[in-house]
Every structure is written in structure tokens, then in C-alpha cells.
């Protein structure tokens, strides 16, 4: 999972399918969720990126991130789904497959 900044986010979100995890280094659930999202990326081909809220505070505020981890699914520049907190891999995988039409 690549760490990105706000400028990279704005470019990447416009190009196809991508999942973004807003997180922080001190956040335990964020550290738990990251490898789950990386595994889902390998299984589905959807790219996953991490955005540090301390380094990208304005972007976190723009997307109304109040709790972390906050996960946003984008497809061709449009937010199509979001969730907050950690979830079991099977639930997230089902959401990814459903939202992106991946079987």
C-alpha cells in the first residue's frame, strides 16, 4: 500500500478504481486494516492507497473524516462507497466486489 499526499490523491481518484484509507501511524485499527486492504487489492486488482491525516489534514477535513480508519472507494473520480473502522476481510471483499462489479 502506497502512502500518498493530497495532490496524488486528486490525480489517482480520477483514474479508474481506487480505495483510499485515511489513517494515522498511532492508530491501532488502522494498522490492523492496512494488510487486509492490501490482501483485497491483490485478490481484486483494485489499487489501495493510504493517506496520513496529520500530513493531509485539509484533505481529511474536505472528506469529513472524523474517525479513523476511514475508507473511501472511488471509481473514475466518483466516491461510490465509504466506511469507518475495521471490518472482517470477507465483508470488505464483498463490498469491493459489489461496488466495482468484480466477481
Secondary structure, 3 states (H helix, E strand, C coil): CEEECHHHHHHHHCCCEEEEEEECCCCHHHHHHHHHHHHHHHHHCCEEEEEECCCCHHHHHHCCCCCCCEEEEEECCEEEEEEECCCCHHHHHHHHHHHHCCC
